[in-house]
Amino acid sequence: MTDTLLPNGIQDGGGDGSYFRKGCNPFAQSGRSKLQNKRASLNQQIIKEMRMRAGAENLLKASSNNKVKEMVMLELSYVNANLQLLTGQLEALNSSVEVYQNTQETANIPLIALGLKETKEVDFSTLFKDFILEHYSEDGNSFNDEIADLMDLRQACRTPTRSDAGVELLAKYYSHLPLIETRFFSPNHQAGIFFTWYDSFTGVPVCQQNLSLEKASVLFNMAALYSQIGTRSDRQTIVGLEEAISSFQKAAGTLHHLKETFTHTPSYDMSPAMLSMLIRMMLAQAQECLFEKTALPGIRNQFYSLMKMAQEAAKVSETYDQVHQSMIQTPIKDNVPFFWSTMSQVKTNHYRSMAHFFVGSALLDHQLGPSDDEDQQEKTLSQVYDRLPEGCSPLDILKDREERNRIGKAHIRRAILGHEEALRIYGLCHHLNKLEILEDILKASHQRTLNKYSENENQEEFTDYMEAPDIISKTEHKAELEVPATTKVKVTDFFQRLGPLSVFSAKQRWTAPRTIQLRPEDRDLGFTLKGDSPVQVVSLDPLCPAAADGLKEGDFIIAVGDTDCKWFSVSEVMRLLKDVDEEGIDIQVVSLMDSNPQMPTKSATFSGNLPKTYSMICLAYDDDDKKSRKVSKKSSFLNWGLKNKLKSASTLSLPTADSGSLPWNKHCPTFPSSSSYNNDSALY
């Protein structure tokens, strides 16, 4: 096991003293963990009932016996009733927001957190071992620790802690998935591993063999964890509010990244329409926390402060109204808990009423005095209203005391109606009735507005039914998407021993490792090396002993002697080969099969139907004298001379006693001279 397993002081059920990963605690007995366990249990019951329903429907189609059909119809109605009951219980879990709130909170409206998606366990061991043996030609059992680390990491991601460590745990697994996909999931071959995830709202399971569903679900859970961190924050302090704002913005950013990256996820909770709604909801909750941060130090009872807070409250109301409008669209309304849409509607009315209360208080309590800046108040009031009653201007309202009181009381009346509507909607949802703190806040706001109206009510005046104008929403701090840096965590590949991903991946195919014996002739091995890890054979002399033993142009060297050199550079491989004696040394090489490796620029001559390949051949031919073709050949690997100055930086050689004696310049009767060929056919 790797050192990512960190102790947190809790032993596993076996009592053998093993530890959990940092950011994971599967035995936590918090209300949130119990809620998640209930969700997992409901998911299993839902999938059982769905299988029974599918079997009953198939039997109903296949049977022609009326009595059997009646029995099946009865059983089908029973199964559908059970499914409806289980779906209602799942909706109740999604409505249980109280377990996600801060335990010390007593004066804030509850916020909504997303529940984690549940998944089934996945066993990588057998299939990965077989793939390593078949595709990489290595013993799969030697990777038992790496496979166990991967499975432990995935299992830990099912129970992350509600903290930054839990988010980092999910991000670490998410960063490993592209590496795993490149290693083991070929685009032309199914790996045979099934990933099953349950819809967060309906409990319907979705199963796929590729990693797209796995990646998308982990991202969704990261966003859900951020939302849970935001709801847990202490919103009675500036620090807690800043944490909540950042968490909800990160949740929205993660969901937006999910929406833009994975556009065809089969699970409905990750569909574009649902994700758009969830993004709006996270940003609305961040905007609500921004409003609370502004109001936390206290709202000064001044004209400008009240007008500013009125527009801030109108902005919160506007964002929740957009959330509510997206929730009531088909088919989102059929999958979103009724509690969520009701809560957004309650907050829309509540914050709109607060905006009217602030404007009404500013107009009623702060009459224009001699020392007040008339122009500044006129400008402020004109920015609050989109339209005014006919015959009224901002300056007329400010100067005319009766008109000012008349419009001020109209705002208070509208605030009263809004608070009454919020209380009415609150009573329609039985899940909302469990939130006593929400009811207390709504009733307190309603009573405060009634008191304000009573203070300014004059029994001698006629009842005025003037409707207060709408308030323009405006904010100094708008909630924005924030893509967390944790989505790009640097991790170490579990299976890096297999070699560099650029070559040793599932989409590449190569031959089984071949053993080649290198025997230098005059310290010349007959080839040069090029490239990064792994190094590649180029400029191979077809007459050298290594070529006769099976070495090919473009082969990758994966081992020298007993040393694995898949990750070695040219200089490191050269150090292993510099002391090769006359007895030679064995190397292991592989050749790519389906893809053409990148080769250096070259020309080729053919003699006796056998290829002879050189790197960077320089051709010289004198047409006037009609001399024979002369070939100036680059020096081979492990050959040190003046010509090495012309070599590229990636080609390395070693000293030799005689740089002029080259083994491939020796006379060989099998290769006739190139002069026996005409000029056109000899050169490509």
N, C-alpha and C positions, 0 to 999 in steps of 0.2 A: 504494500500500500504506500501511497505517497504521503508527504507530510501535510497534505491538505486536511487530513483528519485531525481536528483539534479538540482537546477535552473541554467539555462544559460541565463536568461534574456529575453527569447522570449516566448510570450504567444501563446497558440494554437489558431486555427481558430475560436473556439467558444467564445474566449475572456473571459473565466472563470478563467484565471490566473493560469491554471495548467502548469506544467513544463515538460521539456523533460529530458530524461536520459543523464547522462554525457557521452560524446562521440557520441551524436546523435543530428542532427539538420535537421529535414525534410523540413524546410522552407528556407534553405540556397539557395540563388540565384546565386551561383557561376557557372562558365562555366562547371565545372565537374558535378554539380548536374543537370544542364539543359541537359547535355549530357546523364546522367543516366535516366532522365525522358523521353527523346526521345527513349532510348533503351526500356524502359518499354512499351511505346506506340507502337513501332514497333513489340514487342513480341506479343501484343494483336492482331495486324493486321495480323501477320503471322499465329497465331493459328486459326483465323477466316477463312483465305484463305485455310488453310490445311483442315479444316472441310468441306468447300465447295468442295474442290477437292476430298475428300474421298466420299462425297455424290454423286458427279458426276460419279466417277468411279464405285460405287456400282450400280447406275442407268444404267450405260452403260453395265454392266454385266447382269443385270436382264432384260433389255428391248430387245425385238425382233423386234420392229418397226424401220425400217430404218430411217424414218423421225425424230423420237425421238433421235436416235443415232447421227444423224447429228447435231441436236441442242445441244445435250450433249457434242459432240466433240468440237463444237464451244465454248461452255461455259467453257470447260476444258482448251482449249488453252488460253482463257482469264484469267482464274485463275492462270495457270502456268506462264503467263507473269507478273501478279501482284506479284506472289511469287518471281520471279526472280528480279523484281524491288525492293521489300522489302528487299531481301537478299543483294542486292547491297547497299541499304541505311544502313543496319546494318554493312556491311563491311566498309563503309565510317565512321561510328561511331568508329569502332575499329581502324581506321586509323587516327583518330583525336588526335594525340599525343600532339599537341601544347597546348591544354587546361590543360594538366598535368604537363607541364614544369614550372620551376621557372619563375616568372614574370619579374625578373630582369636579367635573363640570356641573354647574348648577344654574347658570344664567344664559346659556346659549342655545339657539335652535339646533337640533340634531342635524348632522350631515349624513349623506348616503355613501356607503363604501361598497365596492364590488367584491363578490365572493370569488374565491379561487376555483378555477376549473379543476375537476378531478380527472385522474387518468388511471389506467391499469398498469400493473408492473410489466416490464419488458425484460426478457432474458436474451442478452446478446451473446452469451458464451459460445453456444454450439455453432451458430451460424457464422460468427466472426472467426472462430478457430478454423472452420472448414474453408472459409474464404481466404484466410491467410495461407493455408496450406495449398489451396488450389491456385490462387492468383499470384501470391507473392513467393511461393515455393519455400516457405519457412514453417517451422514447427509451431502450430497454433498454441500448444500447451506452454510454450515459453512466454506467452503473452497473458497468462492467467491473471497476473497482478494488474496489468493495465486494463483488462476487461472488467475486473472486479472494481477498480477505481471508478470506471465509467458508470457501472451499474449503481455503485454507492452514491455517486454524485446525482444521478437521476432520482434515486429513491429519496435522497435528502431534499430534493426540490419539491417533493409532494407535501412537505410540512415545513415551509420556511418560517422563520420568526418574523414578527412584525417590527422590523428594524432595518437599518441600512445594511447590516450583515446578511439579512435574509434576501434583500434585493441583490446584493453582490453575489450571493450563492446562485440565484437564478441567472444573473448575467454571465457568470462563469460557465454554467452549463450551456447557455445560449451561444457563447463564443466557441465552445467546443464543437457544436453541431456542424458548422461548415467543414471543419477538419474531418470529422467522422464521415460526413457525406462524401467528401473527396476520396477518402480512403476506401470506403466499403460500399458505396451506392453508385453503381454504374448506370449511366443514362440508358443503356441498352439491355440491362438485366435487373430483374427485381431481386432484392436482397432476401425476401421472404420474412422480413420482420414487420409485424403489424403494430402500429401505434394507435391506441384507442383513447379518445378524449370525450368527455361528456359536456353537452351544452350547459352553460352556466345558468340559463333561464328555464329551459325545458327539461333538462336531464337526458335528452336524446343522445345516444352515443354515436360518434363518428370515427371511422377506422380507415387508415390509409397505410400504404407500404412505404411511401417516401417521407422525407423529413420536413416537408413544407408544413404539414399540420403540427408537427412537434415544435418547430420554430415559432409558428404563429401562436400556439397555445402558451408557450413559455413567455412570449412577449405580453400576451394578455394577462398572465398571472403577475408579471412585473408591474403592469399598470394597476392591477387590482391591489397589489401590496402597497404601492404608493398611495392609493386612495385610502387604504386602511391606516397607514401612517398619518395621513392628513386628518382623518376623523379622530384619531387618538390624541392629537396634539392638544395641549392646554391653551385654549383660546382666551384665557383670562390674562395672559401675558403677551408682551410684544414678541418675545422669542418664540413662544408657542404658535402665535399667529403667523409669523414668518415661516416657520416650519410647515404649517398647514398650507400656506399659499404656494410654497415651493413644491410640496408633495403633490398637490392637485394639478399644478402646471406640468410637472413631470409625468403624472398619470396621463394627462391630455396629450403631451408630446409623444409618449410611448404608444398610445392608441393611434395617434396620427401616423407614426412610423409603421405600425402594423397595417394600417389601412393602405398606405402607399406602397408597401413592400409586398404584401400578400393579398392579391386582389380576387382570388378565386377560392377562398377557404370554404369548405363544405359546411362548416358549423355556422348556424344562423347568428349566434352571439358575436361572431367576427365578420358578419356581412358588412358591406360598405354603409348601408343605411343604419344599421345598429351601431356601428362604430362612430358614425357622425353624430348620432344622438348622445352617445356616451362622452364624446369629446366635448360637446356643448355642456353637458351636465358637469363635468369636471371643471371646465372654465367658469361656469356659473358659480360653483362652490368656491373657487378661488377668488372670484369677484366679491362674493359675500364676505369672505375672510378679509379682503382688502378694505371693505366698508367697515367691518368691525375693528380693524387696526386703526382706521382714521377716527372712529368714535370712541376708542378705548380710553384715551386720556380725558375724555369729556367733551361735550359739545357746548361751546360758548354761546350764551344767549344773546347773540348779536345778529344784526340783519344779514351781514355777508356770510357769517358762519352757517346760519340756518339755511340760507339759499344754496350754499355749497353742498351741505349734507342732503338737501332735498334732491339735488341732481344726482348725487352719488347713490342715494336710495333708489331713484328712478332707474339708474343704470342696472342695479341688481335686479329690480323687477323686470326690466326688459330682457335681460339674459335668461331669467327663469321662464318668462313667457315663451321665448324661443325654444327652450327645452321642452316645455309642455306641448307646444304645437308639433314638435317632431315626435313626441311620444304618442300622440293620438292619431298618427298616420298609420294606415294599413300597410304592411302587416305588423309593424312594430308594436302597436297597441295590443295585439293578441299574445305577445311574448313578454312584454315589460310588466313587472308587478304593478297592480293597481295602486299600491302604496306609493310608488315612485311618482306616477303622474299626479296623484292627489297632493303629494308633498310639494311638487313644483308649482301646482296651481295655488296652494295655500301661500307659498312664499311670494308668488307673483302679486297676489292681493295684499299681503302683509306689507311688503316693501313699497308698493305703490301708495298705500295708505300712509306709510311713514313719510313719504315724499310730500304728500298733500298736507300732512300735519305740520311739517317744518315750514312750508311756504305760508300756511295759514298763521302760524305763530309769528313768523317774521313780519307779516302785514299787520296783525292785530296788536302786537306788543311793542313794535318799534315804529312809532309815527315819525314822520319827517320833521326834524327840528332845525333851528337856525344854525346850529353848529355842524349839521350833517352835510356830507358832500352830495348835493342833489344830482349832479351829472353822473357820479359813480353809481349811485343807487338806481338811476334810470337805466344805465348800461347793464347793471346786474339783472334787473327785472326783465329787460328786453331779451336777455339770453336765456331766461328761464322758460318763457312762453314761446310756443310756435305760432299761436294766433291768440288774439284778444277779442273780447266781446265788441260788437259793433259800436262805434262812437267812443271807444276808450283807447287811450294811449298810455304807455308806462308812466309818463310824467303826470298825466291826469290822475292816475290811480294813487301815485305817491302824494300829491298835493291835496287831493280831495279826501278828507277824513272819512266821510260817509261811504264813498266808493271803495276806499281802502278796507274799511270794516266789512263792507258787503262782500267783496271778493274773498277776503280772509275767511269769513264764516262759511262761504261756499266751499272753500278748500277743506275746512274742518268737517263739514257735512259729508263731503265725498270721502274723507278719511274714515268717518264713522261707518259709512256704507261698505267700504272696502274691508274694514275689520270684521264687520258682521258677516260678510260673504266668506272671509277666511275661516271664521268659526263654523259657519254652516258646512263648508266643504270638509272641514276637519271632522265633523260628526258623521260624515257619510262613510268613512273608511274605518273599519273596526281595528285595523292594525295601527292606525294613527291614534286611536283612543288609548292605546297602551303608553303613549308618550305623554306623560303628565306634565313634563317640563314645557313641552310645546303648547299645551293648552293653557298653562299658567302665563306664558309669554304673550299669547294671543289675547287672553282676557285682560291682562295688565295694560297692553297697548290700547285695547278698546276702551277701557275705563279712563285712561289718561286723556284720550281724545274726547270722550264725553264730558270730562271735567273742564277741558279747555272750552268746549262749546257753551257749557253752563256759565262760565265766567263772563262770556261776552254776549250772552243772550239778554235781550231787552224785551220785557213783556209788552211794552207799549208799541213796539214795532210790528208792522204787518209781516207775515211769513213770506220770505223771499225764496223762490224756488230756482234761483239762478244756478246754473251748473258751472262748476269751476273748470277753467281751461286745462288742457293736458300740460304736463311738465316735460321739458326736453331733458333727456338723459345725458349726463356728461360726467366724465371721471378723469381725475389726474393720473390714476394708476390703473391701466387696463390689464386684465389677466391675459397672458400670452402663452403660447405653446413653448414648452421647454423640453428639448430632447435630452435626457440624462446621459452623462458620459459613461455610465455603467453599461450601456448597450454595446460598448466597444471595449471590453476588457481584454487585456493581453493574457493569453494562457499558453501553457506549454503542451504541445501535442502529446497525448497519451501514447500514441503509436509512432513516435518519431524514430524508433529503432528500425522501422521499415524503410526509412530513407526519405530524401527530400520529396515533398508533395508534387513538385513540378514534373517529376519523372515517375515516381512510385505512387501512382494513384489508381483508382478503380477504372478510369476510362482508358488508361494505357494498357497495352498488352505487350509482353516481351517473352523471350524464350526462357527456359529454365536455366539457372546458373551453370555455366560451363567452366571447367578447370583448364587453364592454359599454362603450360610450363614455359617460362622465359629463360632463355640461355643466350647471354650476350656474345656477340662476335666482335672482338676488338672493342669491347665496352659499348657496343652499339646494339640496342634492342630492336631496331627496325621500325620505330613509330614515334610519333610525338603525341603529347597530351594537350587537351584544350578544354575550356569551360569551367564552370563552377562545380559545386557538388551535385551529383557525382561527376568525376572527370571522364572525358570521352577520348577514345582513340581516334587519331587522325593521321594522315600522311603515312599510312601503313605500307611498308615494302612487302609486296606479295611473295618475295623470295626469302624473307627472313624466317627463322625457325618458328617464331610465334604465329605467323600466318599459316605455316604448314601444320601447326598444331590446332588450328581452328579459329584464330583471332581474326576479326573482321573490322573493316573500316566502320566507325560509328559506334562500336561497342562501348558500354559503360563498365568501368572497373568498380566492382562492389567489394572486393576483398583482396588483400595482398598477404599471402601466407595465412596466418590465423587472425589477422587484423581486419576488422570490418571497416571499410573506408567509404561507405556511401556518403558520408558527410564531409569527406576530406577534400581539400583544395588541391590544385595541381602541385603546389610546392610541398604539401604534406605527403602526397603520394610519391613524389620524386625522392623525398628523404627515405622512404621505405625501399626504394629501388636502387639507390645509389651504391649500396654495398653488395650488389648481387655478384656472386662469384661464378666460376665456370660451371658449377653444378646447377646453377639456376634457382628459380623460385617459382612457386605456383601462385597464380592469380585466378580470381573468379570474375567472369564477365557475363553480361546479359545483353541481348540485342532487342531493340524495339521491333514489333511485328506489324502493327497496323498504322503507325504514324511514322512519317519520314523524319528522322532527327535533323536538326539544323546543322548543316555541314558548311565548312568554309568554302569560299570561292575556289574552284578547281577546274582543271582541264584533264582529260583522260585520253590515253592512247591504248589501243587494243592490239595485241600481238598473239597469234596462236589461239584466238578466242578466249584469252585470259586477260582480265583487266589489270592495269597497272596505274595506280592513282597517286598523284602527288598534290601537295598543298602549295598554292601560289606559284604555279609553274611559269617560268619566263621562257618564251619561245623566241628564237632568233633565226631568221632565214634570209639568205642573200639571193635575190632573184637574178642579179646580174651574173654572178659567178656560178649560179646553179649548184651551190654546195649542198651537202647533205644537211638535213635538219639537225640543229644542235639544241639540246635541252639542258638548261641550267637548273639543277634541282636543289631544292631547299634541304639543308642538313637534317638528319633524322634526330629522333629523341635520344637523349644521353650522348650527344656529340658536341664537343666544345671546340670552336674555332672562330676565325674572323667573321664568318657568315652569321654567327649568332647575334651580331650587332643589328642585323636587319630583321630579326625575328620580332613577333609581337610580344607584348608583355606577358600574355597568358601561356606562352610556349616556353618550356624550360628544358635545359640540357645540362649534362655533366661533362667534366674534362675527359679527354681521350688521348691516348699516346700518339696516335697518328690520325689527324683529322682528314688526311687526304685519301686514306684507304676506306672505301665504302663498300659494304658487302653487296649492294645491289648494282654496283658497276662491274662486277666480275662477269666474264663471258659465260653466257648460258646458251647452249644450242637450241633450247626450246623457244627462246625469244629472238626471232630475227630482227635485224635492225630496222628502224623506222623508215630508212631510205627505200626499202623494198615496196613501200606503199606510196600511192600517189598523194599529193598534198591535200585533196579534198576529203578523201575517205579516212585518212589517218587521224584527223583532228575533229573533235566535237566542240 
